Amino acid sequence: MAIAVRKDLGMGKGKIAAQVAHAAVECSMKVSEKRTRWISEGQKKIVVWVKDEKELQELINKARSIGVSCCPIRDAGLTQLEPDTLTCSGFGPDEESVIDSLTGKFKLV
């Protein structure tokens, strides 16, 4: 599993942690067969930066085009961000090579 987080929003560490947690939970609930193996293998996940909404949306579109499950997360707007702000997206769980093909070029958070 990978979670891509928008760097341009300037979210605080706690906000980033909460958004990443939302994405991880959504992804793990969404994919049942791959999730079982992912859980038994240690629930590997990485978190990477994307520069802005455009780059995140491109990544989401690419994932969907190759059949990778993705879970875009939009903020409720109760604290740091405007309502409905796209903050991050989870991808997978899936084979490590598939996730790497999507997110391998991005810098780790």
Secondary structure, DSSP 4 states (H G I P E B T S, - for coil): -EEEEESTT---HHHHHHHHHHHHHHHHHH-HHHHHHHHHTT---EEEEESSHHHHHHHHHHHHHTT--EEEEE---SSSS-TT-EEEEEE-S--HHHHHHHHTTSPB-
